[in-house]
Amino acid sequence: MRLWIVLAVLCALVAGRTLPACGPASAGETQGRYPAACGAAAEWHYECPIRCVECYDDPFDAIQVRMRLADSSLEWLQGELASRYTGAQPREGLPRTWQLAGVHGLMTLDQWWIYAPGKPDILSNGPLDPGIHGGKIVGWTVGTPKSPPQVVERAFSVPVFLLDTTIAR
């Protein structure tokens, strides 16, 4: 993430181009920046370029993946499926939270995250329950000299299907 702090907006009267307006710097005391230096035929307008006077990077401090089984999937597992198949119940142990390693100090992150047996950590059993697995990816920044740490969240959902196709309505 990048935090831009704009501390100054400079407006200038220019003649059809950016600063300096027109005419050579040797155009007398006007230094080529005023209508008198360019003549009456010049077409004048105002330009207000935004200039970043102080710019601060705001890198990530930490990123977490928070996952749970959707309420509708839990209801199906504990209701309809359990009524048809004795012992059918959620087996996954969600909700869970995983901390992504190696993100402190990074400005961007482009990384595959795999939820499978033994991944992302040795304790993960992977998706055992069918249904919608979802949650949030939450990132925190370290902050800047001018702003406190920021929190960025993005929701996600992933459908998980049974490999056994013998269950039918």
ZADO-1210 file (C-alpha; in nm, 4 decimals, padded with zeros to 6 digits):
<atoms>
<atom x="00.0000" y="00.0000" z="00.0000" code="MET" pos="1"/>
<atom x="00.1177" y="00.3492" z="-00.0651" code="ARG" pos="2"/>
<atom x="-00.0050" y="00.6496" z="00.1262" code="LEU" pos="3"/>
<atom x="00.0296" y="00.9782" z="-00.0574" code="TRP" pos="4"/>
<atom x="00.0173" y="01.2922" z="00.1478" code="ILE" pos="5"/>
<atom x="-00.0341" y="01.5995" z="-00.0628" code="VAL" pos="6"/>
<atom x="00.0824" y="01.9035" z="00.1252" code="LEU" pos="7"/>
<atom x="00.0880" y="02.1626" z="-00.1488" code="ALA" pos="8"/>
<atom x="-00.1175" y="02.2526" z="-00.4533" code="VAL" pos="9"/>
<atom x="00.0520" y="02.5077" z="-00.6719" code="LEU" pos="10"/>
<atom x="-00.1502" y="02.7084" z="-00.9210" code="CYS" pos="11"/>
<atom x="00.0187" y="02.8925" z="-01.2027" code="ALA" pos="12"/>
<atom x="-00.0941" y="03.1093" z="-01.4861" code="LEU" pos="13"/>
<atom x="00.0574" y="02.9492" z="-01.7942" code="VAL" pos="14"/>
<atom x="00.0483" y="02.9973" z="-02.1680" code="ALA" pos="15"/>
<atom x="-00.0546" y="02.6706" z="-02.3274" code="GLY" pos="16"/>
<atom x="00.2235" y="02.4667" z="-02.1599" code="ARG" pos="17"/>
<atom x="00.3533" y="02.3627" z="-01.8219" code="THR" pos="18"/>
<atom x="00.5794" y="02.5649" z="-01.5955" code="LEU" pos="19"/>
<atom x="00.7661" y="02.7810" z="-01.6763" code="PRO" pos="20"/>
<atom x="00.4924" y="02.9385" z="-01.8842" code="ALA" pos="21"/>
<atom x="00.6604" y="03.0826" z="-02.1907" code="CYS" pos="22"/>
<atom x="00.9492" y="03.2909" z="-02.3060" code="GLY" pos="23"/>
<atom x="01.3117" y="03.2480" z="-02.2129" code="PRO" pos="24"/>
<atom x="01.4355" y="03.3117" z="-01.8620" code="ALA" pos="25"/>
<atom x="01.6100" y="03.6193" z="-02.0026" code="SER" pos="26"/>
<atom x="01.2752" y="03.7910" z="-02.0703" code="ALA" pos="27"/>
<atom x="01.3481" y="04.0640" z="-01.8224" code="GLY" pos="28"/>
<atom x="01.2365" y="04.0676" z="-01.4608" code="GLU" pos="29"/>
<atom x="00.9322" y="03.8535" z="-01.5358" code="THR" pos="30"/>
<atom x="01.1520" y="03.5424" z="-01.5840" code="GLN" pos="31"/>
<atom x="00.9219" y="03.4278" z="-01.8653" code="GLY" pos="32"/>
<atom x="00.6316" y="03.3456" z="-01.6337" code="ARG" pos="33"/>
<atom x="00.3914" y="03.6364" z="-01.6788" code="TYR" pos="34"/>
<atom x="00.1771" y="03.7597" z="-01.9695" code="PRO" pos="35"/>
<atom x="00.4034" y="04.0581" z="-02.0243" code="ALA" pos="36"/>
<atom x="00.6887" y="03.8232" z="-02.1157" code="ALA" pos="37"/>
<atom x="00.4897" y="03.6408" z="-02.3840" code="CYS" pos="38"/>
<atom x="00.2918" y="03.9118" z="-02.5553" code="GLY" pos="39"/>
<atom x="-00.0777" y="03.9742" z="-02.5893" code="ALA" pos="40"/>
<atom x="-00.1296" y="03.6936" z="-02.8454" code="ALA" pos="41"/>
<atom x="-00.0597" y="03.4184" z="-02.5914" code="ALA" pos="42"/>
<atom x="-00.3573" y="03.2092" z="-02.4784" code="GLU" pos="43"/>
<atom x="-00.3527" y="03.1917" z="-02.0972" code="TRP" pos="44"/>
<atom x="-00.5173" y="02.9478" z="-01.8559" code="HIS" pos="45"/>
<atom x="-00.4673" y="02.8236" z="-01.5018" code="TYR" pos="46"/>
<atom x="-00.3018" y="02.4908" z="-01.4220" code="GLU" pos="47"/>
<atom x="-00.2937" y="02.3529" z="-01.0711" code="CYS" pos="48"/>
<atom x="-00.0592" y="02.0555" z="-01.0661" code="PRO" pos="49"/>
<atom x="-00.0704" y="01.8427" z="-00.7524" code="ILE" pos="50"/>
<atom x="00.2746" y="01.7787" z="-00.6208" code="ARG" pos="51"/>
<atom x="00.3536" y="01.5246" z="-00.3534" code="CYS" pos="52"/>
<atom x="00.5741" y="01.7060" z="-00.1059" code="VAL" pos="53"/>
<atom x="00.5907" y="01.4216" z="00.1488" code="GLU" pos="54"/>
<atom x="00.5243" y="01.0617" z="00.0414" code="CYS" pos="55"/>
<atom x="00.5343" y="00.7669" z="00.2819" code="TYR" pos="56"/>
<atom x="00.5231" y="00.3955" z="00.2120" code="ASP" pos="57"/>
<atom x="00.2863" y="00.2014" z="00.4369" code="ASP" pos="58"/>
<atom x="00.3975" y="-00.1645" z="00.4066" code="PRO" pos="59"/>
<atom x="00.2149" y="-00.4643" z="00.5446" code="PHE" pos="60"/>
<atom x="00.2775" y="-00.5679" z="00.9030" code="ASP" pos="61"/>
<atom x="00.0751" y="-00.8908" z="00.8939" code="ALA" pos="62"/>
<atom x="-00.1877" y="-01.0733" z="00.6858" code="ILE" pos="63"/>
<atom x="-00.4314" y="-01.3363" z="00.8109" code="GLN" pos="64"/>
<atom x="-00.6671" y="-01.5745" z="00.6353" code="VAL" pos="65"/>
<atom x="-00.9806" y="-01.6335" z="00.8430" code="ARG" pos="66"/>
<atom x="-01.1967" y="-01.9228" z="00.7239" code="MET" pos="67"/>
<atom x="-01.5201" y="-02.0842" z="00.8306" code="ARG" pos="68"/>
<atom x="-01.7926" y="-02.3031" z="00.6880" code="LEU" pos="69"/>
<atom x="-02.0934" y="-02.1007" z="00.5703" code="ALA" pos="70"/>
<atom x="-02.4063" y="-02.1111" z="00.7877" code="ASP" pos="71"/>
<atom x="-02.6097" y="-02.2631" z="00.5035" code="SER" pos="72"/>
<atom x="-02.3524" y="-02.5427" z="00.4670" code="SER" pos="73"/>
<atom x="-02.3564" y="-02.6121" z="00.8423" code="LEU" pos="74"/>
<atom x="-02.7364" y="-02.6253" z="00.8400" code="GLU" pos="75"/>
<atom x="-02.7311" y="-02.8719" z="00.5494" code="TRP" pos="76"/>
<atom x="-02.4668" y="-03.0924" z="00.7164" code="LEU" pos="77"/>
<atom x="-02.6441" y="-03.0959" z="01.0527" code="GLN" pos="78"/>
<atom x="-02.9966" y="-03.1102" z="00.9110" code="GLY" pos="79"/>
<atom x="-03.0756" y="-03.2788" z="00.5803" code="GLU" pos="80"/>
<atom x="-02.7528" y="-03.4794" z="00.5474" code="LEU" pos="81"/>
<atom x="-02.7568" y="-03.5925" z="00.9135" code="ALA" pos="82"/>
<atom x="-03.1197" y="-03.7079" z="00.8799" code="SER" pos="83"/>
<atom x="-03.0284" y="-03.9256" z="00.5817" code="ARG" pos="84"/>
<atom x="-02.6848" y="-04.0476" z="00.6923" code="TYR" pos="85"/>
<atom x="-02.6263" y="-04.1373" z="01.0554" code="THR" pos="86"/>
<atom x="-02.3165" y="-03.9711" z="01.1933" code="GLY" pos="87"/>
<atom x="-02.2986" y="-03.6978" z="00.9303" code="ALA" pos="88"/>
<atom x="-02.1588" y="-03.3922" z="01.1048" code="GLN" pos="89"/>
<atom x="-01.9003" y="-03.1204" z="01.0426" code="PRO" pos="90"/>
<atom x="-01.5484" y="-03.2688" z="01.0760" code="ARG" pos="91"/>
<atom x="-01.3219" y="-02.9840" z="00.9820" code="GLU" pos="92"/>
<atom x="-01.2855" y="-02.7827" z="01.3015" code="GLY" pos="93"/>
<atom x="-01.3568" y="-02.4466" z="01.1455" code="LEU" pos="94"/>
<atom x="-01.3425" y="-02.1528" z="01.2060" code="PRO" pos="95"/>
<atom x="-00.9650" y="-02.1226" z="01.1828" code="ARG" pos="96"/>
<atom x="-00.7177" y="-01.8406" z="01.1337" code="THR" pos="97"/>
<atom x="-00.3845" y="-01.8699" z="00.9536" code="TRP" pos="98"/>
<atom x="-00.1067" y="-01.6126" z="00.9605" code="GLN" pos="99"/>
<atom x="00.0725" y="-01.5635" z="00.6271" code="LEU" pos="100"/>
<atom x="00.4487" y="-01.5852" z="00.6740" code="ALA" pos="101"/>
<atom x="00.7018" y="-01.3411" z="00.5329" code="GLY" pos="102"/>
<atom x="00.4744" y="-01.0434" z="00.4630" code="VAL" pos="103"/>
<atom x="00.6139" y="-00.7913" z="00.7132" code="HIS" pos="104"/>
<atom x="00.7585" y="-00.4954" z="00.5273" code="GLY" pos="105"/>
<atom x="00.6177" y="-00.5877" z="00.1848" code="LEU" pos="106"/>
<atom x="00.4293" y="-00.3276" z="-00.0193" code="MET" pos="107"/>
<atom x="00.2525" y="-00.5848" z="-00.2382" code="THR" pos="108"/>
<atom x="00.1845" y="-00.9556" z="-00.2145" code="LEU" pos="109"/>
<atom x="00.1076" y="-01.1994" z="-00.4938" code="ASP" pos="110"/>
<atom x="00.1010" y="-01.5442" z="-00.3403" code="GLN" pos="111"/>
<atom x="-00.0842" y="-01.8733" z="-00.3779" code="TRP" pos="112"/>
<atom x="-00.2401" y="-01.9971" z="-00.0570" code="TRP" pos="113"/>
<atom x="-00.3303" y="-02.3663" z="-00.0520" code="ILE" pos="114"/>
<atom x="-00.5745" y="-02.5300" z="00.1874" code="TYR" pos="115"/>
<atom x="-00.5060" y="-02.9029" z="00.1709" code="ALA" pos="116"/>
<atom x="-00.3882" y="-03.1807" z="00.4057" code="PRO" pos="117"/>
<atom x="-00.0675" y="-03.0497" z="00.5634" code="GLY" pos="118"/>
<atom x="-00.1087" y="-02.7064" z="00.4034" code="LYS" pos="119"/>
<atom x="-00.0861" y="-02.4199" z="00.4881" code="PRO" pos="120"/>
<atom x="00.0467" y="-02.5730" z="00.8117" code="ASP" pos="121"/>
<atom x="00.1160" y="-02.9209" z="00.9455" code="ILE" pos="122"/>
<atom x="-00.2055" y="-02.9149" z="01.1525" code="LEU" pos="123"/>
<atom x="-00.4327" y="-02.8524" z="00.8534" code="SER" pos="124"/>
<atom x="-00.6431" y="-03.1456" z="00.7451" code="ASN" pos="125"/>
<atom x="-00.7692" y="-02.9669" z="00.4351" code="GLY" pos="126"/>
<atom x="-01.1315" y="-02.9377" z="00.3309" code="PRO" pos="127"/>
<atom x="-01.3212" y="-03.2334" z="00.4778" code="LEU" pos="128"/>
<atom x="-01.6721" y="-03.0885" z="00.4765" code="ASP" pos="129"/>
<atom x="-01.8652" y="-03.0182" z="00.1579" code="PRO" pos="130"/>
<atom x="-02.0217" y="-02.6768" z="00.1198" code="GLY" pos="131"/>
<atom x="-01.9150" y="-02.3177" z="00.0982" code="ILE" pos="132"/>
<atom x="-01.5925" y="-02.2315" z="00.2753" code="HIS" pos="133"/>
<atom x="-01.5517" y="-01.8601" z="00.3178" code="GLY" pos="134"/>
<atom x="-01.4104" y="-01.5877" z="00.5293" code="GLY" pos="135"/>
<atom x="-01.1848" y="-01.2870" z="00.5087" code="LYS" pos="136"/>
<atom x="-00.8313" y="-01.2035" z="00.4179" code="ILE" pos="137"/>
<atom x="-00.7269" y="-00.9310" z="00.6626" code="VAL" pos="138"/>
<atom x="-00.4092" y="-00.7233" z="00.6326" code="GLY" pos="139"/>
<atom x="-00.2573" y="-00.4675" z="00.8670" code="TRP" pos="140"/>
<atom x="-00.0029" y="-00.2056" z="00.7725" code="THR" pos="141"/>
<atom x="00.2729" y="-00.0632" z="00.9933" code="VAL" pos="142"/>
<atom x="00.1545" y="00.2969" z="00.9602" code="GLY" pos="143"/>
<atom x="00.3491" y="00.6079" z="00.8641" code="THR" pos="144"/>
<atom x="00.4822" y="00.9110" z="01.0511" code="PRO" pos="145"/>
<atom x="00.1584" y="01.0877" z="00.9510" code="LYS" pos="146"/>
<atom x="-00.1054" y="00.8118" z="00.9846" code="SER" pos="147"/>
<atom x="-00.1843" y="00.5140" z="01.2081" code="PRO" pos="148"/>
<atom x="-00.1769" y="00.1548" z="01.0779" code="PRO" pos="149"/>
<atom x="-00.4531" y="00.0705" z="00.8294" code="GLN" pos="150"/>
<atom x="-00.6661" y="-00.2456" z="00.8120" code="VAL" pos="151"/>
<atom x="-00.7602" y="-00.3909" z="00.4727" code="VAL" pos="152"/>
<atom x="-01.0205" y="-00.6704" z="00.4430" code="GLU" pos="153"/>
<atom x="-01.1437" y="-00.8764" z="00.1490" code="ARG" pos="154"/>
<atom x="-01.4152" y="-01.1416" z="00.1756" code="ALA" pos="155"/>
<atom x="-01.3925" y="-01.4682" z="-00.0191" code="PHE" pos="156"/>
<atom x="-01.5894" y="-01.7899" z="-00.0684" code="SER" pos="157"/>
<atom x="-01.4902" y="-02.1215" z="-00.2221" code="VAL" pos="158"/>
<atom x="-01.7286" y="-02.4117" z="-00.2951" code="PRO" pos="159"/>
<atom x="-01.6061" y="-02.7561" z="-00.1848" code="VAL" pos="160"/>
<atom x="-01.7709" y="-03.0628" z="-00.3364" code="PHE" pos="161"/>
<atom x="-01.7840" y="-03.4247" z="-00.2215" code="LEU" pos="162"/>
<atom x="-01.5685" y="-03.6692" z="-00.4149" code="LEU" pos="163"/>
<atom x="-01.8242" y="-03.9423" z="-00.3426" code="ASP" pos="164"/>
<atom x="-02.1182" y="-03.8967" z="-00.5800" code="THR" pos="165"/>
<atom x="-02.3467" y="-04.1611" z="-00.4222" code="THR" pos="166"/>
<atom x="-02.5434" y="-03.8998" z="-00.2281" code="ILE" pos="167"/>
<atom x="-02.8558" y="-03.8095" z="-00.4239" code="ALA" pos="168"/>
<atom x="-03.1757" y="-03.6272" z="-00.3367" code="ARG" pos="169"/>
</atoms>
